[in-house]
Each structure stands twice: as C-alpha cells, then as structure tokens.
Amino acid sequence: MVTGRENHLVDLATITKGKNIGSRHYLGCQEVNITKIIGSEGRCEDFDRSFNPRKTHNKERWLNVANVQLAGIPLPPVELIQINDAYVVRDGHHRISVAKAIGNRYVDARVTAWNVS
C-alpha cells in the first residue's frame, strides 16, 4: 500500500508504553465503527489493519465464524478497550474480520474505557 500508513494493528503495549493508565470504566454494549478499531491486545501479527487474516492457521476459525454469521446466528459482542477516540481488540478478532469482509461497518462490542495519559 502506498498511503504512507503502516498496515498492521497497533499493539496495546505500544499505545500505553511509558504512559500512566488511570481509571478504567465499563461503558456497556454499543455499536462501534470498525474503522475506529486500530489495535490489538496480543494478536497484532494475526491480522492486518483492515482485519484481513495474515496467517494460515486462522483460516478454519475464520471460516467457522463466517458460516455462523452468514447463517444469521447471533454471535456474542466483541470486547474492546477505548482509548480516546480509538479502540483496541481484547477478544473478537475473527468476528471483526468476518463482519468487515461481508460489508458490515459496525460491530456490537462490550467497551471498557481506559484513561491513558
């Protein structure tokens, strides 16, 4: 990609490195725009910034999630950390990837806000 922007998810440890993590509070379940999800807690090597799988070991899990979603079976909300206006994935990378691939712009998420300074 020739946009000047790197095409990988940002690691939560990189976002918080050298910063003070203050209060954390649960915001509840809400719809989150997938384009605002920029990072991951521990899975940065498995998905790119567009949530395309980067490793072949994700294929079977990805296909299973896709089949469930396409069958109309509800999946649990993903878990996200909100830091300012951006989000980091704690759980649900495959669900986000599939949602984006089938054209969804939003995902249902349980969101916890972190005050990082």
C-alpha positions in Angstrom: 0.0 0.0 0.0 1.4 3.4 -0.9 -0.5 5.6 1.6 2.4 6.1 4.0 0.4 4.4 6.7 1.5 1.1 8.1 -0.8 -1.8 7.5 -0.7 -3.5 10.9 -2.6 -3.4 14.1 -1.0 -1.3 16.8 -0.2 -3.3 19.9 -1.8 -2.2 23.2 1.6 -2.3 24.9 2.9 0.2 22.3 0.0 2.5 22.9 0.4 2.5 26.6 4.2 2.3 26.9 5.6 5.0 29.2 2.1 6.3 29.9 0.0 6.3 33.0 -3.1 4.1 32.9 -5.6 5.8 35.1 -9.2 4.8 35.7 -10.9 2.1 33.7 -14.7 2.0 33.5 -17.1 -0.2 31.6 -19.2 1.7 29.1 -21.6 -1.2 28.3 -22.5 -2.7 25.0 -22.6 -0.4 22.0 -22.1 -0.3 18.2 -18.6 0.6 17.2 -17.4 1.7 13.8 -14.9 -0.9 12.6 -12.6 1.8 11.1 -12.0 3.1 14.7 -10.5 -0.2 15.8 -6.8 0.3 15.3 -5.1 -2.1 17.7 -5.0 -5.4 19.4 -4.1 -6.9 22.8 -1.7 -9.6 21.7 -2.9 -10.5 18.2 -1.1 -7.9 16.0 0.7 -10.5 14.0 -2.5 -12.4 13.1 -4.5 -9.6 11.4 -3.6 -6.5 9.4 -5.1 -3.1 10.0 -8.0 -3.9 7.7 -8.6 -7.1 9.8 -7.6 -9.4 7.0 -6.0 -12.6 8.4 -2.3 -12.7 8.0 -1.6 -16.3 9.0 -3.0 -19.5 7.5 -3.6 -21.0 11.0 -6.6 -18.6 11.3 -8.4 -19.9 8.2 -10.5 -22.7 9.8 -11.6 -20.4 12.7 -12.3 -17.6 10.3 -14.5 -19.8 8.1 -16.4 -21.2 11.1 -17.2 -17.6 12.3 -18.2 -16.7 8.7 -20.5 -19.6 8.4 -22.2 -18.9 11.7 -22.6 -15.2 10.8 -23.9 -15.9 7.3 -26.4 -18.3 8.8 -27.9 -15.5 10.8 -26.9 -17.0 14.2 -26.1 -14.2 16.6 -22.5 -14.0 17.9 -21.5 -12.5 21.2 -20.3 -8.9 21.2 -16.6 -8.4 20.8 -14.6 -6.9 23.7 -12.8 -3.6 23.1 -10.8 -1.1 25.1 -11.4 2.5 24.2 -8.5 4.9 24.5 -9.5 8.4 23.5 -11.4 8.0 20.1 -9.7 4.7 19.1 -10.3 1.1 20.1 -8.2 -2.0 20.8 -9.4 -5.5 20.5 -9.3 -7.7 23.6 -11.5 -10.5 22.2 -13.2 -11.0 18.8 -10.6 -10.5 16.1 -12.3 -13.1 13.9 -15.7 -11.7 14.4 -14.5 -8.2 13.4 -12.6 -9.6 10.4 -15.7 -11.5 9.1 -18.0 -8.6 9.8 -15.8 -6.3 7.7 -15.4 -8.9 4.9 -19.2 -9.2 4.5 -19.6 -5.4 4.4 -20.6 -4.5 8.0 -19.4 -1.1 9.1 -20.2 -1.6 12.8 -19.8 -4.4 15.4 -21.5 -4.9 18.7 -19.0 -4.5 21.4 -18.6 -4.5 25.2 -16.4 -1.5 25.7 -14.2 -0.6 28.6 -12.7 3.0 28.5 -9.1 3.4 29.7 -7.9 6.9 30.8 -4.3 6.9 29.4 -2.1 10.0 29.9 
